[in-house]
Amino acid sequence: MSVIAITDYFKEPDVEREILGDLVGTKAGPDTEVLLVWHDHITGEYVDRLPALRGVQRYGVGYDNLDLPALKQRNIVACNNPDYGVDEVSDTAVAMILNIVRGVFTYDHAAKAYRSNWQENVNTAIRRTSDTVLGVVGAGRIGGSVLIKCRALGFQTVLYDPYRPRGYEKMLQSRRVDSQDELLAASDIVSVHTPLSDETRGMIDAGFIAAMKPGSALVNTARGGLLADTGILHDALRSEHLSAVAMDVLPQEPPADDALISAWRNSEEWLRGRLIINPHTSYYSAASSRELRINAARNALRIYENKTPYNLLY
């Protein structure tokens, strides 16, 4: 049994051993003091089997698989790992945004059928970045990075984040609005970067979509649970209320076949490259994967050594 135990996903703790040495392993037991967690659900019942447990370190940013009230009640420290993969996720969002503006995927889809008048087949919906308003909901590490990068590319940028102090928008050189509906009405592309919580779960619902500007587009590289269901996206794309949707995350992963997913899998003509789905991989590069494991191991060591850990969740 290991004093610091990896619960799942990583079968060989080679990276973690660089920081933790023989303290770390993949078997939790009565002597385990810290857990390193990927997908496992850490509940009160789970930790009650580990009498020496003092801390839980989540590998990733999200922590909806940790029962925080149960951990807090048992005086068990809980931390997440937000300071890795910021560039990877924000770069993916920017790539999706640029694809929507410049129509790269829609051109690729349509060009397969062209046999004449090759370069005359223009998409009249294509626009300049400087004529495009990008709205970001949630301007933390990743949302803020998206705003900075898109601002450098010439986009007009606007943000909504009631949890950021006044003046924060000046650092991001973006316009700030005081309501989500104001941002949705003003934006040609909306990119969502909020955490998943009781407040935000299902926030991308029929009302959210209806409040978006007709012909606008939606990008979600944050959390799948922010989307109430995929049916509202099917209807919005089919009616062309939304011009495009790009997602790295879904409410159910892998997604079950429904009207939207089936149309996407079958490359139905009406979608014409307007729907992009990645398999929840925007966080990944070789560098970010190593960074994730190193950061988590270092914080687990702080917990073990009774030092104040970083990124406490309560």
C-alpha positions in Angstrom: 0.0 0.0 0.0 1.2 3.5 -0.8 1.4 6.6 1.4 0.5 8.7 -1.6 -1.7 6.7 -4.0 -2.8 7.2 -7.5 -6.5 6.1 -7.8 -6.9 5.5 -11.5 -5.8 6.2 -15.1 -2.0 6.3 -14.6 -0.9 2.7 -14.2 2.8 3.5 -13.8 3.8 6.4 -11.6 7.1 7.1 -13.3 6.7 10.9 -13.5 5.3 11.2 -10.0 8.3 9.2 -8.6 10.6 12.0 -9.8 8.9 14.2 -7.1 7.7 11.6 -4.6 10.1 8.7 -4.8 8.9 5.6 -3.0 6.1 7.4 -1.3 3.9 7.0 -4.4 2.2 4.0 -5.9 -1.1 2.8 -7.3 -2.5 0.9 -4.3 -4.5 2.8 -1.7 -4.9 1.3 1.8 -5.0 1.9 5.5 -1.7 3.8 5.5 -2.6 6.1 2.5 -2.4 9.8 3.5 -2.9 11.5 0.1 -4.8 10.5 -3.0 -4.0 11.6 -6.5 -7.2 11.4 -8.5 -8.1 11.3 -12.2 -11.7 10.1 -12.8 -12.6 8.1 -9.7 -15.5 9.5 -7.6 -14.2 10.3 -4.2 -17.1 10.1 -1.8 -17.5 9.9 1.9 -17.9 6.2 1.7 -14.7 5.9 -0.4 -12.6 7.9 2.1 -14.0 6.1 5.1 -12.1 3.1 4.0 -8.8 5.1 4.3 -8.4 6.0 8.0 -5.1 7.8 7.5 -6.2 10.0 4.6 -5.5 13.7 5.0 -5.7 15.1 1.5 -7.1 14.6 -2.0 -5.3 16.1 -5.0 -7.2 16.1 -8.3 -5.0 15.8 -11.4 -7.2 18.1 -13.5 -9.0 21.4 -13.2 -12.5 20.2 -12.7 -13.5 18.6 -9.4 -17.1 17.6 -9.8 -16.0 14.0 -9.1 -15.0 15.0 -5.6 -17.7 15.1 -2.9 -16.4 18.3 -1.3 -19.0 18.5 1.6 -18.1 14.9 2.6 -14.3 15.7 2.5 -14.7 18.9 4.3 -16.8 17.3 7.0 -13.9 14.8 7.6 -11.3 17.5 7.6 -9.7 16.1 4.5 -7.9 18.7 2.3 -9.0 18.9 -1.3 -7.1 20.6 -4.2 -7.4 20.8 -7.9 -4.7 21.5 -10.5 -5.7 24.6 -12.6 -2.2 25.8 -13.6 -1.5 23.4 -16.5 -2.6 23.2 -20.1 -3.8 26.8 -20.3 -2.2 27.3 -23.7 -3.4 24.0 -25.0 -7.1 24.6 -24.2 -7.0 28.3 -25.2 -5.2 27.5 -28.4 -7.9 24.9 -29.2 -10.6 27.4 -28.6 -8.8 30.0 -30.8 -8.4 27.4 -33.6 -12.1 26.7 -33.4 -12.9 30.4 -33.5 -10.7 31.0 -36.5 -12.2 28.1 -38.3 -15.6 29.5 -37.8 -14.6 33.0 -39.0 -12.6 31.8 -42.0 -14.8 28.7 -42.9 -11.9 26.2 -43.3 -14.0 23.1 -42.5 -17.0 24.3 -44.5 -14.8 24.9 -47.5 -13.2 21.5 -47.1 -16.6 19.9 -47.0 -18.0 21.7 -50.0 -14.9 21.6 -52.2 -15.1 17.8 -52.6 -18.0 18.4 -55.0 -16.5 21.2 -57.1 -15.5 20.3 -60.6 -15.5 23.7 -62.1 -15.4 27.4 -61.2 -13.0 26.4 -58.4 -12.1 29.7 -56.7 -15.4 31.3 -57.4 -17.2 29.1 -54.8 -16.9 31.6 -52.0 -18.8 31.4 -48.7 -20.5 34.7 -48.4 -20.8 34.3 -44.6 -17.0 34.6 -44.2 -15.9 37.8 -42.5 -12.8 39.7 -41.3 -11.6 39.1 -37.8 -11.7 42.9 -37.2 -15.4 42.9 -38.1 -16.1 40.1 -35.7 -17.1 40.4 -32.0 -15.9 37.6 -29.8 -17.7 37.3 -26.5 -16.1 35.2 -23.7 -18.2 34.0 -20.7 -15.8 33.4 -17.9 -12.5 35.3 -18.1 -10.3 33.3 -15.8 -7.0 31.7 -16.9 -8.2 30.1 -20.1 -10.9 32.6 -21.0 -8.5 35.4 -20.4 -5.9 33.7 -22.5 -8.4 33.4 -25.4 -9.3 37.1 -25.1 -5.6 38.1 -25.3 -4.9 35.8 -28.2 -8.0 36.8 -30.2 -7.4 40.5 -29.5 -3.9 40.1 -31.0 -5.5 38.6 -34.1 -7.7 41.6 -34.5 -11.0 40.5 -33.0 -13.3 42.9 -31.2 -13.6 41.3 -27.7 -16.1 41.5 -24.9 -16.3 39.6 -21.7 -18.8 38.7 -19.0 -17.6 37.5 -15.6 -19.2 38.8 -12.4 -16.5 37.2 -10.3 -13.6 39.3 -11.7 -12.8 42.6 -10.1 -13.6 45.9 -11.8 -10.8 47.0 -14.0 -9.7 43.4 -14.8 -11.0 43.9 -18.3 -8.4 46.7 -18.8 -5.6 44.1 -18.5 -7.3 42.0 -21.2 -8.0 45.1 -23.4 -11.6 44.0 -23.7 -15.0 45.6 -23.2 -16.9 44.4 -20.2 -20.7 43.9 -20.0 -22.7 43.4 -16.8 -25.1 40.7 -18.0 -24.8 37.5 -19.9 -27.7 38.4 -22.1 -25.9 41.6 -23.1 -22.9 39.6 -24.2 -24.9 37.1 -26.1 -26.8 39.8 -28.0 -23.6 41.6 -29.0 -21.4 38.6 -29.9 -20.8 37.0 -33.3 -19.0 34.1 -31.6 -19.5 33.1 -28.0 -16.8 31.1 -26.3 -17.6 29.6 -22.8 -15.0 29.2 -20.1 -16.8 28.8 -16.8 -16.3 26.0 -14.3 -19.0 23.4 -13.8 -21.0 24.1 -10.6 -24.5 24.1 -9.3 -24.8 27.6 -10.7 -23.5 26.9 -14.2 -24.7 23.3 -14.8 -27.0 23.4 -17.9 -26.5 27.1 -18.4 -26.3 26.7 -22.2 -30.0 26.0 -22.5 -32.8 27.0 -24.9 -32.9 30.5 -23.3 -29.2 31.0 -23.7 -29.3 30.0 -27.4 -32.4 32.2 -28.0 -30.5 35.2 -26.6 -27.6 34.7 -29.0 -27.4 36.9 -32.1 -29.1 35.2 -35.1 -26.3 33.7 -37.3 -23.8 33.6 -34.4 -21.6 30.7 -33.3 -20.9 28.9 -30.1 -17.6 27.4 -28.8 -17.4 25.2 -25.6 -14.0 23.9 -24.5 -14.8 24.2 -20.8 -17.2 21.5 -19.4 -19.7 19.3 -21.1 -22.2 19.7 -18.2 -22.6 23.4 -19.1 -24.7 22.3 -22.0 -28.3 21.3 -21.0 -28.7 18.9 -24.0 -27.5 18.5 -27.5 -31.1 18.7 -28.9 -31.1 22.5 -28.5 -28.0 22.7 -30.7 -29.5 20.5 -33.4 -32.6 22.8 -33.6 -30.5 26.0 -33.6 -28.1 24.7 -36.3 -31.0 23.3 -38.4 -32.8 26.6 -38.3 -29.5 28.4 -38.9 -30.1 30.5 -35.8 -26.6 29.3 -35.1 -24.1 29.3 -38.0 -21.7 26.9 -36.3 -20.9 25.1 -33.1 -17.5 23.8 -32.0 -17.2 21.6 -28.8 -14.4 19.8 -27.1 -16.7 18.6 -24.3 -20.2 17.1 -24.3 -22.8 16.3 -21.6 -22.2 12.6 -22.2 -18.9 11.2 -23.3 -18.7 9.4 -25.6 -22.0 10.8 -26.9 -25.0 8.6 -27.5 -26.7 8.8 -30.9 -29.4 11.5 -31.0 -30.5 13.8 -33.8 -27.4 16.0 -33.6 -24.8 13.3 -33.0 -26.3 11.1 -35.7 -26.2 13.9 -38.2 -22.6 14.7 -37.3 -21.5 11.0 -37.5 -23.2 10.7 -40.9 -21.8 13.9 -42.2 -25.3 15.1 -43.3 -25.2 17.7 -45.9 -27.2 20.3 -44.0 -24.4 20.5 -41.4 -21.8 21.2 -44.1 -18.8 21.3 -41.7 -20.7 23.6 -39.3 -20.4 21.3 -36.3 -17.0 20.4 -34.9 -16.6 17.9 -32.1 -13.3 17.0 -30.4 -13.1 14.0 -28.0 -12.3 16.1 -24.8 -8.7 16.4 -25.7 -8.0 20.1 -25.8 -6.0 19.8 -22.6 -3.4 17.5 -24.1 0.1 17.9 -25.4 3.1 15.9 -24.3 4.3 19.0 -22.4 1.0 19.6 -20.7 0.6 16.0 -19.7 3.9 16.0 -17.9 3.1 19.4 -16.4 -0.2 18.1 -15.0 1.5 15.1 -13.3 4.5 17.1 -11.9 2.2 19.9 -10.5 -0.1 17.4 -8.9 2.7 15.4 -7.4 4.4 18.6 -6.0 1.1 19.6 -4.3 0.5 16.1 -3.0 4.0 16.4 -1.4 3.0 19.7 0.2 0.0 18.0 1.8 2.1 15.1 3.0 4.6 17.4 4.5 1.9 19.5 6.3 2.7 22.5 4.2 -0.2 24.7 3.0 -1.1 23.3 -0.4 -1.9 25.3 -3.5 -5.3 25.5 -5.1 -7.4 24.6 -2.0 -11.1 24.0 -2.9 -12.5 25.2 0.4 
